[in-house]
Amino acid sequence: MCRHIAWLGRPRTLASLVLEPPSSLLVQSYAPRRQRHGTVNADGWGVGWWAPDRPEPARWRAATPLWGSASFASVAPAVASTCVLAAVRSATVGMPVDETAAAPFTDGRWLLSHNGRVDRAVLPPAPGAESVCDSAQLAAVVLSRGAETLGDVVVEVGTADPAARLNLLATDGTRLLATTWGDTLSVLTTDEGTVVASEPFDDDPRWTDVPDRHLVTVTPDGTALEALQ
Ligand code: GLN
């Protein structure tokens, strides 16, 4: 099971979100605190973010562990954004380990990450998928239907494959959408903005845990929670 995180709010550096907190995504890549499946997330990583006046996100992915990227560690303190989505990967058995299989996946303005696994046989064909990896196939299904269908797709796929774990996290730079379906998710809102993450990156008491089988929607106006059924 991978770990993912997203930010929506005032500009913050990639380092402040992904590298610097005491239990940052970087630390979660080798010592996650709440991970239920798998122990390390060493099969790749990815970070997507928005730059001013560019509607489509920039994205940097690799098939190697996040802790080994001195280049990212050098650039991350120098890049700030109002919206960021990042992930570290523990590949599911049988899935390819290359850059194209690392989240976030993208289509136009959207970025999408998946913590979990799904039987690809239950998914409709996804000709636009970036990889044969289950997460990339699922991302292509969601993004081809429109990210506003995220909750419906999770219920549909989760019903077709009762063993599926479907924690998804998506953004178009203006809002965050996240589902819980078999794994952990937490939200932290401060005066600066909102973080949605597989697990808290510090011990701030304002983190709240999202119950299983829910859809979280974060906009500049606030955060909404909806049961998935
Ligand atoms: N199934 C996906 C993959 O192989 C995600 C794995 C995960 O959440 N650990 O990349």
Residues whose N, C-alpha, C, O or C-beta is under 5 A from the ligand:
A	BS01	LIG	M1 C2 S90 A91 T92 M95 A101 H114 N115 G116 R117 D134 S135
